[in-house]
Amino acid sequence: MNKKPQWFLIETEQEYNEAVARYETIKHATAGEEHQEKLLLVHLIENYENNLWDLPDVNPVEMIKIRMEDFGYKAADLAAVYGDKGTVSKVLNYKQPLSLTMIRKFSELLHLPASALVKEYELVN
């Protein structure tokens, strides 16, 4: 019999990694206990990240670039997640704003709170 995991406030990096791993396993659940667990994990993970990381006060594109560097990602890695290399390039060069879909996908990929990616920023003509 599988023992159902019990979640508490995340206080260590190990607990954080375990929560993220579990979230990745159940992230597509849409109903039932796994869906409820997924929603709880989202809150616990977000709380830990917000308390741990003092995110710099930079615009969303710079935030994305910083996290890309942290993870060793290239624009092609973002395009693989989003599906359109041209659009990703335009966003990274301030020629097009982030879409809601991009915010969701990049937030997950780069382990950034979506709230850090919805700030307004200037585009280049």
Residue frames as a rotation matrix with the C-alpha (Angstrom) as fourth column:
MET 1
0.581 0.814 0.000 0.00
0.814 -0.581 0.000 0.00
0.000 0.000 -1.000 0.00
ASN 2
-0.301 -0.676 0.672 1.43
0.644 -0.664 -0.380 3.38
0.703 0.319 0.636 -1.04
LYS 3
-0.084 0.205 -0.975 1.61
0.889 -0.427 -0.167 5.91
-0.451 -0.881 -0.146 1.72
LYS 4
0.619 0.387 0.683 0.13
0.665 -0.721 -0.194 9.23
0.417 0.575 -0.704 0.65
PRO 5
-0.493 -0.868 0.063 2.71
0.710 -0.442 -0.548 12.03
0.503 -0.225 0.834 1.02
GLN 6
0.594 0.579 -0.558 2.02
0.790 -0.549 0.273 14.65
-0.148 -0.603 -0.784 3.65
TRP 7
-0.113 -0.616 0.780 3.11
0.677 -0.623 -0.393 18.18
0.728 0.483 0.487 2.84
PHE 8
0.482 0.127 -0.867 4.07
0.771 -0.531 0.351 20.90
-0.416 -0.837 -0.355 5.26
LEU 9
0.913 -0.233 -0.336 5.71
-0.313 -0.927 -0.207 24.28
-0.263 0.294 -0.919 4.80
ILE 10
0.681 -0.727 0.090 8.86
0.589 0.471 -0.657 23.86
0.435 0.501 0.749 2.75
GLU 11
0.940 -0.333 -0.074 11.88
-0.173 -0.651 0.739 24.90
-0.294 -0.682 -0.669 4.80
THR 12
0.019 -0.981 0.193 14.88
-0.138 0.188 0.972 23.24
-0.990 -0.045 -0.132 3.14
GLU 13
-0.254 -0.200 -0.946 16.24
-0.936 -0.194 0.292 22.88
-0.242 0.960 -0.137 -0.36
GLN 14
-0.995 -0.092 0.027 15.76
-0.086 0.980 0.179 19.10
-0.043 0.176 -0.984 -0.12
GLU 15
-0.347 0.937 0.029 12.08
0.451 0.194 -0.871 19.54
-0.822 -0.290 -0.490 0.74
TYR 16
0.106 0.323 -0.941 11.80
-0.589 -0.742 -0.321 22.03
-0.802 0.587 0.111 -2.12
ASN 17
-0.655 -0.444 -0.612 13.36
-0.755 0.354 0.552 19.60
-0.029 0.823 -0.567 -4.59
GLU 18
-0.900 0.379 0.213 11.05
0.324 0.912 -0.252 16.81
-0.290 -0.158 -0.944 -3.41
ALA 19
-0.042 0.932 -0.359 8.01
0.176 -0.347 -0.921 19.08
-0.983 -0.102 -0.150 -3.79
VAL 20
-0.045 -0.040 -0.998 9.05
-0.854 -0.517 0.059 20.17
-0.518 0.855 -0.011 -7.29
ALA 21
-0.920 -0.327 -0.215 9.70
-0.390 0.799 0.457 16.55
0.023 0.505 -0.863 -8.31
ARG 22
-0.628 0.756 0.183 6.28
0.522 0.584 -0.621 15.51
-0.577 -0.295 -0.762 -7.03
TYR 23
0.106 0.650 -0.752 4.64
-0.271 -0.709 -0.651 18.46
-0.957 0.273 0.101 -8.77
GLU 24
-0.463 -0.363 -0.808 6.28
-0.860 -0.038 0.510 17.44
-0.216 0.931 -0.294 -12.05
THR 25
-0.990 0.085 0.117 4.81
0.096 0.991 0.092 13.96
-0.108 0.102 -0.989 -11.60
ILE 26
-0.351 0.936 -0.044 1.24
0.836 0.291 -0.465 15.14
-0.422 -0.200 -0.884 -11.01
LYS 27
-0.758 -0.036 -0.652 1.13
-0.021 -0.997 0.078 18.49
-0.652 0.073 0.755 -12.84
HIS 28
-0.848 0.455 -0.272 -1.39
-0.349 -0.093 0.933 17.25
0.399 0.886 0.237 -15.41
ALA 29
-0.697 0.636 -0.332 -3.91
0.717 0.595 -0.364 15.98
-0.034 -0.491 -0.870 -12.85
THR 30
-0.749 0.477 0.461 -7.27
-0.155 -0.801 0.578 17.67
0.645 0.361 0.674 -13.33
ALA 31
0.341 0.896 0.285 -9.41
-0.616 -0.016 0.788 16.06
0.710 -0.444 0.546 -10.66
GLY 32
0.732 0.095 -0.674 -9.32
0.296 0.847 0.441 14.11
0.613 -0.522 0.593 -7.43
GLU 33
0.853 -0.392 -0.345 -6.69
0.349 -0.063 0.935 13.87
-0.388 -0.918 0.083 -4.72
GLU 34
-0.095 -0.944 0.315 -3.72
0.953 0.006 0.303 14.37
-0.288 0.329 0.899 -7.07
HIS 35
0.054 0.188 0.981 -5.27
0.589 -0.799 0.121 17.58
0.807 0.571 -0.154 -8.37
GLN 36
0.939 0.318 0.128 -5.75
0.067 -0.538 0.840 18.84
0.336 -0.781 -0.527 -4.82
GLU 37
0.528 -0.828 -0.189 -2.18
0.625 0.228 0.747 17.84
-0.575 -0.512 0.638 -3.96
LYS 38
-0.153 -0.561 0.814 -0.94
0.954 -0.299 -0.027 19.68
0.259 0.772 0.580 -7.06
LEU 39
0.465 0.413 0.783 -2.73
0.252 -0.910 0.329 22.87
0.848 0.044 -0.528 -5.98
LEU 40
0.976 -0.158 -0.151 -1.25
0.128 -0.143 0.981 22.61
-0.177 -0.977 -0.119 -2.49
LEU 41
0.215 -0.963 0.162 2.24
0.870 0.264 0.416 22.06
-0.443 0.052 0.895 -3.90
VAL 42
0.095 -0.130 0.987 1.92
0.717 -0.679 -0.158 25.13
0.690 0.723 0.028 -6.10
HIS 43
0.820 0.277 0.502 1.26
-0.108 -0.785 0.609 27.24
0.563 -0.554 -0.614 -3.00
LEU 44
0.844 -0.532 -0.072 4.00
0.249 0.269 0.930 25.63
-0.475 -0.803 0.360 -0.94
ILE 45
0.077 -0.834 0.546 6.57
0.990 0.131 0.060 25.94
-0.122 0.536 0.836 -3.72
GLU 46
0.257 0.079 0.963 5.62
0.474 -0.879 -0.054 29.55
0.842 0.471 -0.264 -4.46
ASN 47
0.977 0.127 0.169 5.81
-0.088 -0.481 0.872 30.45
0.192 -0.867 -0.459 -0.77
TYR 48
0.553 -0.833 -0.001 9.27
0.576 0.382 0.723 28.90
-0.601 -0.400 0.691 -0.44
GLU 49
-0.045 -0.577 0.815 10.53
0.973 -0.209 -0.094 30.61
0.224 0.789 0.571 -3.61
ASN 50
0.517 0.311 0.798 9.15
0.240 -0.947 0.214 33.99
0.822 0.081 -0.564 -2.56
ASN 51
0.986 -0.154 0.071 10.75
-0.108 -0.242 0.964 33.72
-0.131 -0.958 -0.255 0.87
LEU 52
0.442 -0.866 0.233 14.05
0.637 0.487 0.598 32.36
-0.631 -0.116 0.767 -0.39
TRP 53
-0.266 -0.569 0.778 14.70
0.963 -0.199 0.183 34.33
0.051 0.798 0.601 -3.51
ASP 54
0.161 0.208 -0.965 15.06
0.249 -0.955 -0.164 38.04
-0.955 -0.213 -0.206 -3.40
LEU 55
0.253 -0.009 0.967 14.40
0.952 0.178 -0.247 38.60
-0.170 0.984 0.053 -7.08
PRO 56
-0.757 -0.577 -0.305 16.12
0.503 -0.814 0.292 41.64
-0.417 0.068 0.906 -8.55
ASP 57
0.245 0.842 -0.480 13.93
0.226 -0.531 -0.817 44.55
-0.943 0.091 -0.320 -9.58
VAL 58
-0.822 -0.478 -0.311 14.34
-0.236 -0.211 0.949 44.13
-0.519 0.852 0.061 -13.32
ASN 59
-0.041 0.843 -0.536 11.90
-0.978 -0.145 -0.152 43.88
-0.206 0.518 0.830 -16.18
PRO 60
0.645 0.432 0.631 10.51
-0.401 0.894 -0.201 40.48
-0.651 -0.123 0.749 -17.17
VAL 61
0.904 -0.345 -0.252 12.78
-0.123 0.357 -0.926 40.04
0.409 0.868 0.281 -20.20
GLU 62
-0.034 -0.951 0.307 15.91
-0.755 -0.177 -0.631 40.69
0.655 -0.253 -0.712 -18.10
MET 63
0.094 0.157 0.983 14.55
-0.872 0.489 0.006 38.29
-0.480 -0.858 0.183 -15.49
ILE 64
0.951 0.274 0.140 14.18
-0.160 0.828 -0.537 35.62
-0.263 0.489 0.832 -18.18
LYS 65
0.588 -0.792 -0.165 17.71
-0.278 -0.006 -0.961 36.28
0.760 0.611 -0.224 -19.45
ILE 66
-0.125 -0.609 0.783 19.13
-0.973 -0.081 -0.218 36.02
0.196 -0.789 -0.583 -15.92
ARG 67
0.339 0.340 0.877 17.40
-0.605 0.793 -0.074 32.68
-0.721 -0.506 0.474 -15.35
MET 68
0.972 -0.077 -0.222 18.46
-0.151 0.521 -0.840 31.43
0.180 0.850 0.495 -18.78
GLU 69
0.132 -0.989 0.073 22.05
-0.612 -0.139 -0.778 32.13
0.780 0.058 -0.623 -17.77
ASP 70
-0.054 -0.095 0.994 21.50
-0.967 0.253 -0.029 30.45
-0.249 -0.963 -0.106 -14.37
PHE 71
0.526 0.401 0.750 20.27
-0.284 0.914 -0.290 27.27
-0.802 -0.060 0.594 -16.06
GLY 72
-0.571 -0.816 0.089 22.56
-0.124 0.193 0.973 27.45
-0.811 0.545 -0.212 -19.09
TYR 73
0.221 0.757 0.615 19.62
0.669 0.342 -0.661 27.81
-0.710 0.557 -0.431 -21.48
LYS 74
-0.930 -0.368 -0.015 19.71
0.211 -0.566 0.797 29.36
-0.302 0.737 0.604 -24.93
ALA 75
-0.446 0.792 -0.417 16.86
-0.800 -0.562 -0.210 30.98
-0.401 0.240 0.884 -26.85
ALA 76
-0.458 0.234 -0.857 16.41
-0.570 0.663 0.486 27.65
0.682 0.711 -0.170 -28.64
ASP 77
-0.901 0.132 -0.414 15.56
0.379 0.705 -0.600 26.01
0.213 -0.697 -0.685 -25.29
LEU 78
-0.613 0.719 -0.326 12.79
-0.173 -0.525 -0.833 28.55
-0.770 -0.455 0.447 -24.72
ALA 79
-0.340 0.463 -0.818 11.59
-0.941 -0.173 0.292 28.09
-0.006 0.869 0.495 -28.29
ALA 80
-0.792 0.019 -0.610 11.44
-0.100 0.982 0.160 24.32
0.602 0.188 -0.776 -27.75
VAL 81
-0.786 0.523 -0.329 9.06
0.500 0.225 -0.836 24.90
-0.363 -0.822 -0.438 -24.83
TYR 82
-0.317 0.674 -0.667 7.03
-0.291 -0.739 -0.608 27.66
-0.903 0.001 0.431 -26.49
GLY 83
0.165 0.374 0.913 7.11
0.617 0.683 -0.391 26.30
-0.769 0.628 -0.118 -30.02
ASP 84
0.835 0.145 0.531 8.08
0.525 -0.499 -0.689 29.38
0.165 0.854 -0.493 -32.03
LYS 85
-0.030 -0.974 -0.226 11.71
0.977 -0.076 0.198 30.47
-0.210 -0.215 0.954 -32.32
GLY 86
-0.413 -0.114 0.903 10.87
0.580 -0.798 0.165 33.75
0.702 0.592 0.396 -34.10
THR 87
0.578 0.718 0.389 8.49
0.089 -0.529 0.844 34.93
0.811 -0.453 -0.370 -31.40
VAL 88
0.720 -0.396 -0.570 10.93
0.673 0.202 0.711 34.05
-0.166 -0.896 0.412 -28.63
SER 89
-0.341 -0.894 0.291 13.62
0.938 -0.345 0.041 36.03
0.064 0.287 0.956 -30.44
LYS 90
-0.124 0.381 0.916 11.31
0.289 -0.869 0.401 39.05
0.949 0.315 -0.003 -30.76
VAL 91
0.878 0.466 -0.110 10.46
0.209 -0.166 0.964 38.91
0.431 -0.869 -0.243 -27.05
LEU 92
0.454 -0.775 -0.440 14.12
0.829 0.186 0.527 38.62
-0.327 -0.604 0.727 -25.99
ASN 93
-0.619 -0.666 0.416 14.94
0.778 -0.592 0.209 41.62
0.107 0.453 0.885 -28.21
TYR 94
-0.537 0.459 -0.707 12.08
0.320 -0.665 -0.675 43.76
-0.780 -0.589 0.210 -26.81
LYS 95
-0.951 0.200 -0.236 10.21
-0.300 -0.403 0.865 43.77
0.078 0.893 0.443 -30.12
GLN 96
-0.112 0.933 -0.341 7.14
-0.199 0.315 0.928 41.88
0.974 0.172 0.150 -28.86
PRO 97
-0.138 0.096 0.986 5.58
-0.977 -0.174 -0.120 41.55
0.160 -0.980 0.118 -25.39
LEU 98
-0.984 -0.142 0.108 5.32
-0.169 0.935 -0.310 38.29
-0.057 -0.323 -0.945 -23.52
SER 99
-0.187 0.952 -0.244 2.04
-0.498 0.122 0.858 36.48
0.847 0.282 0.452 -24.10
LEU 100
0.344 0.410 0.844 0.11
-0.938 0.193 0.289 34.80
-0.044 -0.891 0.451 -21.31
THR 101
0.983 -0.012 -0.184 1.11
-0.024 0.981 -0.191 31.41
0.183 0.192 0.964 -22.73
MET 102
0.179 -0.984 0.022 4.77
0.098 -0.005 -0.995 32.41
0.979 0.180 0.095 -22.70
ILE 103
-0.122 -0.180 0.976 4.49
-0.860 -0.471 -0.195 33.66
0.495 -0.864 -0.097 -19.12
ARG 104
0.739 0.479 0.474 3.01
-0.654 0.678 0.334 30.34
-0.162 -0.557 0.815 -18.02
LYS 105
0.903 -0.387 -0.189 5.55
0.254 0.833 -0.492 28.19
0.347 0.396 0.850 -19.87
PHE 106
0.046 -0.950 0.310 8.61
0.016 -0.310 -0.951 30.29
0.999 0.049 0.001 -19.01
SER 107
0.215 0.109 0.971 7.53
-0.921 -0.308 0.239 30.58
0.325 -0.945 0.034 -15.38
GLU 108
0.931 0.184 0.315 7.51
-0.283 0.910 0.304 26.79
-0.231 -0.372 0.899 -15.13
LEU 109
0.732 -0.680 -0.024 10.68
0.419 0.478 -0.772 26.24
0.536 0.555 0.636 -17.15
LEU 110
-0.115 -0.848 0.518 12.71
0.074 -0.527 -0.847 28.91
0.991 -0.059 0.123 -15.37
HIS 111
-0.057 0.187 -0.981 11.23
0.941 0.338 0.010 28.39
0.333 -0.922 -0.195 -11.90
LEU 112
-0.971 -0.147 0.190 10.06
0.103 -0.969 -0.226 31.97
0.218 -0.200 0.955 -11.69
PRO 113
-0.369 0.901 -0.227 6.84
0.507 -0.010 -0.862 33.18
-0.779 -0.433 -0.454 -10.15
ALA 114
-0.084 0.421 0.903 4.48
0.981 -0.124 0.149 34.26
0.175 0.899 -0.402 -12.92
SER 115
0.809 0.433 -0.397 4.04
0.531 -0.828 0.180 37.54
-0.251 -0.357 -0.900 -11.05
ALA 116
0.020 -0.891 -0.453 7.67
0.180 -0.443 0.878 38.40
-0.983 -0.099 0.152 -11.90
LEU 117
-0.749 -0.344 0.566 6.87
0.552 0.146 0.821 38.12
-0.365 0.928 0.080 -15.61
VAL 118
0.125 0.901 0.415 3.69
0.988 -0.152 0.033 40.19
0.093 0.405 -0.909 -15.81
LYS 119
0.062 -0.167 -0.984 5.26
0.422 -0.889 0.177 43.56
-0.905 -0.426 0.016 -15.00
GLU 120
0.955 0.273 0.120 5.05
0.237 -0.449 -0.861 46.20
-0.181 0.851 -0.493 -17.71
TYR 121
-0.044 -0.989 -0.144 8.18
0.409 -0.149 0.900 47.02
-0.912 -0.019 0.410 -19.68
GLU 122
0.282 0.068 -0.957 9.19
-0.604 -0.763 -0.232 49.11
-0.746 0.643 -0.174 -22.65
LEU 123
0.534 -0.107 0.838 9.37
0.624 0.719 -0.306 47.66
-0.570 0.687 0.451 -26.16
VAL 124
-0.523 -0.726 -0.446 11.76
0.040 -0.544 0.838 48.82
-0.851 0.421 0.314 -28.88
ASN 125
0.394 0.717 -0.575 10.16
-0.553 -0.315 -0.772 50.19
-0.734 0.622 0.272 -32.04
